[in-house]
Amino acid sequence: MAKIKQRKAMTCIYQLKDKQGQWVEGFEAVADIITTFYKDLLGKQESQRCQIDPQVTEYGHTLSLEQQISLCQPFKDSAIKQALFSIPDFKSLGPDGFNNGFYKASWKHTSTMASPASLKILMEGFQQFTDCTGLQANMSKSQIVFGGASTSVRAECMALTGFTEGQLPFSYLGLPITASKLSKVE
């Protein structure tokens, strides 16, 4: 445990230079500098946006029917294991304080828990994003779109996240999101 605490302490940012080149210390002050940096980087919200040219979508690359169907298949444990084992053991710690080597060593015991645990970590990430930016998902407008998931997995995901189930096609920023190429009418 002491080694984990020591490593976690080494990954924290205790001081940072502000825009004027002055060193600032303390978690609150450092967080303010980082938040201000990204707010400046992302810019301000525009009240009017230009319209998207629908002809752009006509000439884009599209997926074949076989590729579309493969996206709807549930993840296989072998694919999850392959992705996990492709990450080096000593990469940075996850939000739970463990590195990838731990999960590789305990794969026999943790592999069946991958989906709920991953979803919980994802939701904690959303909460951290909300805490840092003040932005929050609008639950009345947010949905999960499943592809090939069983009824029990769907129910568990919706219970953990609080989102409702959505269907394809849906709209994002006023544009339809579909599994097929858009027609001129769409």
N, C-alpha and C positions, 0 to 999 in steps of 0.2 A: 504494500500500500504506500509506503514512504516513497518508493521509486515513482509510482504513478503521480503522487502529489508533487514530487520534485519536477517531473517532466511537464506536468500541467502548469506549474509556476513558471517554467522556462518559456512556455508558449504565450504567456500573457504580455501585453504591451503596457508597460508601466509609465513610459514617458514618450512624448512625440513632439516634433517641431510644428508650430502653427504656421500660417501664411507669412507672418512677419519674421520667421526664423527663430522665434523664441521657444525654448524648451518648456513644455507644459507637463505637469505630473498629476497623477491621480486618475482613477478609472472614469469618473464623471467628465473631467476635462478632456481626456483622450477620446472618450466616446463622442463628445461634442465636436471635436476636430474632425473625426472620421465621418460623422453624420453630415457636417457642413461640407466636407470635401465631396461626398457623393451627391448631395443635393445640388451643388454647383456643377458637378460633372453631368448629371442627368438633365439639368436645365429646369426651366419653369414650364408649367402646363400652358399650352396654347389654347386660346378660346376658339379659334377657327383653324380647321385643318383642310388641306387640299383634298380633293376627291381622288380616289384611286381609279386609275384607268382600267376598265374591265377587260380590255384587250390584252393586258399583261398576263392575265390568267389563262388566256387561250393558248399562249405559246410556251407555257411552262412545262416542265417534266411531270409526268404522271406515273402512278404505279400501275403495274399490270394487275389483272384480276388475281393471279396467284400471289403476288406481293401483298395485295389488300387483304386476302384471306389469311395469310401468314401473320399479319398484324393483329388479327382477331383471336389468335390461338392463345391459350393460357401459357404462362411461363412454365418451363419444365425445370425441375430441380437440378438437372444436369447443366442447364444453361446458367442458372443462378450460381451454381458451384464453379463453373468455368470462369464466369466473370469475377467472382470473389477471389479465386485462386490466381487470377492474372494480376492482381494488385500486390505489390511488394509488401512483405510482412511488416516493415517498420515505417510505413507511411504515417502521417500525423494521426493522432488519436481521434476517434469518433466522438460524437456528443456524449456517449456513455463512458468515456474515459479509456476505452480499450482500442488497441490497434488491430490491424487486419490479421496479424499473426495469431492473436487470441481466437478469432473466429475460425481460422483455418484449423487450429489445434482442437477446437471443440465442435467441429462441423457435425460429427455424429449426433451430438446432443442438441445443437442449436438449429440445424437445418430445417426441422419441422416448424420452427418458430419464426422463420424468415418474414413471412408476410405481415402478421400483426405487429411484430417488433419494428419492421421497416416503416410501416404506416405510422406507428406511434412516433418514431424519430422524425418522420416527415412532418407530422402535425406539430411537433415541438419546434421544428425549423420554421414553420409558418408563424408560430407564436413569437419566436425570436425576431423574425422579420417585422411582425406587427409592433413589437416592443421597440425596435430600433427606428422604424420609419413612421410609425403612427398610422400606416395604411393597414386596412383590414379587409378580408374577403367579405363580400356581401352575400350572406347565406341565402338570401332570397333569389339571387342571380347565379349562384355557384352550384354546379352539379358535377358528379363523377360519371364519366362515360366508360363503361366496361367493354372489354373485347374478349369474349370467350371465357369469362370467369363463371364459376359455379354459383348457384343461388346462395349457398352458405357463405362463400367468400364475399359476394356482393353485400349481403346483409351485415356481415362483420365490418366491412369497410365503411358502410354508411353509418353504422352504429358508432364506430370509432371517430369518424370525422364530423358527423352531423350534417353532411351534404346529402342531397337527394340524388336519385339516379337519373341521368340524362340519356338521350338517344341521339344517334347521328341521323340526319345532319343537324347541326346547331349553328348559331351565329356567334361570332366573336368580333367585337368592334364593328358590328353591322355587316360583316361578311360571312357568308355561309361556309361552314367547315364540313366537308363531306369526305367520303372514302372514294369518291370518283371525281373525274375532271368536271369542272363547271361548264355549263353551256352558256351561250351568249345571253339567254333570257335570265339565267340565275345571276 
